[in-house]
Amino acid sequence: MLGLLFLALNLNAASAVLRCWRCSTDVSNGEFCNDPFQPDTISEQQRYWSYVNCTYSVGVKSVNARPVCKKLVQEVYGKRVIARSCFYEDVDDAPDKCAMDTTSSYTKTVYCRTCTTDGCNSAGGLSGLLGLLVLPLAASLWQLCK
């Protein structure tokens, strides 16, 4: 039983690393990045290169910056482009602040949103909830085994 508690704590500690999808529909092999986004249809090689660690980077200059996942939908020269990426924003920024960023005259932002749980820049899912579900379960099991 102590092993289960240890496992739960390790899973929660591992969730401190933010993982985001990184892809774009405007590259030759980026069609999988389109909506609806279906991670279960992605090859292992695409997953290896596209589901990445977005932990805080030394190159980020602001103390208040935090890593986030970002989904951006734009029309570039009239063509719809979806990009999913890692991004760094101020901790006080609203999740849709990126939608107000200035773009060139041939680019129109249709949608932009940031989020802070693993894989949240995909179409959806239960990512990020695992740590919230595992710890109370482990604590309950611990109490039962005492």
C-alpha positions, 0 to 999 in steps of 0.5 A, spaced: 500 500 500 505 504 501 508 503 494 501 505 491 502 512 495 509 513 493 507 512 485 501 517 486 506 522 489 511 521 483 505 521 478 503 528 481 511 530 481 511 528 474 505 533 472 510 539 474 512 538 467 508 541 462 507 537 455 503 540 449 502 539 442 507 542 437 504 542 430 502 546 424 497 545 418 501 549 414 507 544 413 508 538 409 506 532 414 502 537 419 495 535 416 494 531 423 494 538 427 487 540 423 481 540 427 478 535 430 485 533 433 485 526 434 491 524 438 489 517 438 490 517 430 497 520 430 503 515 429 509 514 434 514 518 430 509 524 430 507 523 437 515 523 439 516 530 435 509 533 436 508 532 444 513 536 447 516 538 454 514 545 455 517 547 461 520 553 463 526 555 459 532 559 461 531 564 455 525 567 458 526 574 461 520 575 465 520 572 472 512 572 472 513 568 465 510 561 465 509 556 460 503 554 457 500 550 451 497 555 445 492 553 440 492 558 434 487 559 428 489 564 423 487 565 416 494 566 412 492 569 405 485 566 405 488 559 407 486 556 414 492 555 418 492 551 425 498 551 430 499 548 436 505 550 440 508 551 447 508 559 449 510 563 455 506 568 458 505 573 464 502 569 469 496 574 470 495 574 462 488 572 460 487 565 456 485 569 450 490 575 450 494 572 444 487 573 440 489 580 440 496 580 438 498 584 432 499 580 425 501 582 418 495 585 413 495 578 410 494 574 417 487 574 420 487 571 427 480 567 428 482 564 435 487 563 440 487 561 447 492 558 452 492 553 457 496 550 463 494 542 463 498 537 459 495 536 452 490 542 453 491 545 446 488 538 443 481 538 441 480 536 449 480 530 453 482 528 461 489 531 460 491 534 467 486 531 471 490 525 472 494 528 478 487 531 481 484 524 481 490 519 483 492 523 490 485 523 493 484 515 491 491 514 494 489 517 500 483 514 501 487 507 500 492 509 505 486 510 510 483 504 509 489 500 510 491 503 516 
